[in-house]
Each structure stands twice: as structure tokens, then as C-alpha cells.
Amino acid sequence: MDPHLLRTLVAVLDHRSFSAAASALGYTQSAVSQHIAALEADLGARLVERRPVAPTPAGARLMEHVPALLLRLDAARADVARLHHAHTARLTLACSPAALGAAVAQTLARLRSTTRLDLEVCVLGREAVIEEVLTARADLGLVDGATAPSDPLPLPDLGPTVTLAAGEEPLAVLFPDSHPLARRDSVRLADLAQAQWIDAPDTAVPLDRLREVCRADGFRPRVRHRGTDLNGLAALAAAGHGLAVLPLSLAATLPAVTAVPVQVPRLIHRVEVVHPAGPTETARQLAGLLTDQ
């Protein structure tokens, strides 16, 4: 399958229009029609209904595979391109919000004290961090999540990449300062399953992960928070919109909320370094500093 044809298919189905897809891609409408026809001929199946524009069952099934296929192709191209830039003193670090803590900032300062480094730090959602590394828009990624002690994070197939543990610490629930449970020494997550929660998958521990590890229904969102603003998340929690789970050291620094450690289940907040199998020398140095290797 030609990746150019797959990208045309994505544009047609995203825009639900051949003409809008042509405009977005910089093609003529007839060229877009030819791309779709060629892809359908290659696969021997009709992929797109024309009026209205919508995926056929075969097209919908193909679209389940296309994002991963295109991402792996971009990753392969980026992996080859890295060979030509392995010695540049530039570093782009992509981090999920809760992975960028004081320890990481201090490690970056250590690296810059010994290297004339052009540094860029991007704070993104967890999935976006991984994509930035795979496509070489970032030299190194830091992702975080909740897992059992010493267990790796449940990350997707990352192809030719390396993941290393960069830190583990306790988790805590964010309560408004006035909440009765804010005076507890610790809490059991299962006891809070029916509480009101904030769904903040890019900043806090995702609610589906809490349901999975607690093996319990519940953890239903009252508010959905999208983005990487931890202070905004804390403001919502402080105003009583719902609870959230964050690493203890970070949660304890947020205003107008109280961080109560999670006692049961036995979970920790884990940060992992993700980098290509052939990282730049600067990325290799930083990974070593972050993981004490």
C-alpha cells in the first residue's frame, strides 16, 4: 500500500469531502479521486462511499490500521535521518506534565553545565510524547504513569526504541483543603470509586487505569480536563469539581489542595525515558544522567 494513498484516504474521511481533502493536501479533486480509486484497486475492495462521503466497512477496518502504519513509516524515516545529525549539540526533550519535575530540571542543568546545549523542552500529553520521539521531532521523551512497584509502564509497541526507568515515587489523591478526607494520613483508592472525579488523562492518572488496577467499576468523571495545565487541574480539584491522582511530590506543591498518599492498592508513580535505539550523543548523556547509568 502506497503511504501517499493512505494519507489521501485519511484526509477524505477526516473532511468527509473529496474537494476539502484536495484543498487540504494541495491536490486537484480529480487527483484525490484517482488516489482513492488506486487504493481500492490495490486492496480489491470499495473503501469510501461517495454520497455522502463515509467509510465502507472495509474502509473502516483499514482505518483501524492506518494511523499506526503511517506513524511507523514516519519513525523509520526519522531513524535514518538521525544518522546524519548524531553529533549536533541540540536536544529536544518531550515530557508529559507529571514527568517534568524538579529532579529532571536539575539534571538538565547538570548537563548544560558541561555542554553548550541548545535545549528545547516540550510539555505534551503522554501519547504525543511517544509520537514526538518516534518521528524524531524529539530526541528524548519522558512519560509517566501508575504501575506496581518495579513494573514497567504499559506502553504501546514502540518499535526500535529503548525505555529506561527514571524514577519511582508514591501516588496521592488531590482533595480540596476543606474535604473531610483531606485530614487522613492515607486512603484506599477502592473506597473512592464512587466519588466524583476529574478525567484528566494527560496530567493525572487516567481514570480507566484506576478502574483497571482497582478492579472496580466507578471512577466516573464529573469534569473532563483536556490539556497539560497542572495548575488548572488543581484549581478544579480545589473548587470541588472532583478528585485526581498525581505523584505525591508534585501534588504536595499545588495550591489550595491537600495531597493524601495512596495506601492500597500498592501503586507507584513511575517515569520512564524513551529514546531511539540510535540516540544522539547528547540524548544518550541525558538518558544516562536521568537513570544514573
C-alpha positions, 0 to 999 in steps of 0.5 A: 500500500502506497503511504501517499494513498493512505494519507489521501484516504485519511484526509477524505474521511477526516473532511468527509469531502473529496474537494476539502481533502484536495484543498487540504493536501494541495491536490486537484479533486480529480487527483484525490479521486484517482488516489482513492480509486488506486487504493481500492484497486490495490486492496480489491475492495470499495473503501469510501462511499461517495454520497455522502462521503463515509467509510465502507466497512472495509474502509473502516477496518483499514482505518483501524490500521492506518494511523499506526502504519503511517506513524511507523513509516514516519519513525523509520524515516526519522531513524535514518535521518538521525544518522546524519545529525548524531553529533549536533549539540541540540536536544529536544526533550518531550515530557508529559506534565507529571514527568517534568519535575524538579529532579529532571530540571536539575539534571538538565542543568547538570548537563548544560553545565558541561555542554553548550546545549541548545535545549528545547523542552516540550510539555505534551500529553503522554501519547504525543510524547511517544509520537514526538520521539518516534518521528524524531521531532524529539530526541528524548521523551519522558512519560509517566504513569501508575504501575506496581512497584518495579513494573514497567509502564504499559506502553504501546509497541514502540518499535526500535526504541529503548525505555529506561526507568527514571524514577519511582515515587508514591501516588496521592489523591488531590482533595480540596483543603476543606474535604473531610478526607483531606485530614487522613494520613492515607486512603484506599483508592477502592473506597473512592470509586464512587466519588466524583472525579476529574478525567484528566488523562494527560496530567493525572492518572487516567481514570480507566487505569484506576478502574483497571488496577482497582478492579472496580467499576466507578471512577466516573468523571464529573469534569473532563480536563483536556490539556497539560495545565497542572495548575488548572487541574488543581484549581478544579480539584480545589473548587470541588469539581472532583478528585485526581491522582498525581505523584505525591511530590508534585501534588504536595506543591499545588495550591489550595489542595491537600495531597493524601498518599495512596495506601492500597492498592500498592501503586507507584508513580513511575517515569520512564525515558524513551529514546531511539535505539540510535540516540544522539550523543547528547540524548544518550548523556541525558538518558544516562544522567536521568537513570544514573547509568 
